Amino acid sequence: MDNEWVHLRCMSSASGESPDTAEYRGWLLKWTNYIKGYRQRWFVLNDGLLSYYRSQAEMAHTCRGTINLAGASLESEDSCNFVISNGGAQVFHLRARSEVDRQRWITALELAKDRANKMRERVDDEEDFVVSPESTATALKQKLDHL
């Protein structure tokens, strides 16, 4: 039931991507319902998304659920339990096997959330600077007139 860091790629910051994009994956218990309670699920944290599967083998064909960490909230309930919510219909009630394991997941999730939020801010900033063709043509005409 070990969790593991897997470095997917190491790229230079000149490429515009984080130099240490990483994936974190491992087993957690996920609350399903009052009849079944907590069930062991395989979780994969990658690119700001936390996805889960019934098993590692299931990763090849069926994702059971995904939550986007950008804008999500993370709350520790006790030494092993924590909750992830995106503010909408998605809420994951999770339990780690130990306090240390929970803290590793929380740290990985907080880092991924921070990266996802920074990426979202960058995209929002780029959208704010979209210039219409008309304003570009006007600006070029003014510069030509000035010359």
Secondary structure, 3 states (H helix, E strand, C coil): CCCEEEEEECCCHHHCCCCCEEEEEEEEEEEEECCCEEEEEEEEEECCEEEEECCCHHHHCCCCEEEECCCCEEEECCCCEEEEECCCCCEEEEECCCHHHHHHHHHHHHHHHHHHHHHHHHHHHHHHCCCCHHHHHHHHHHHHHHC
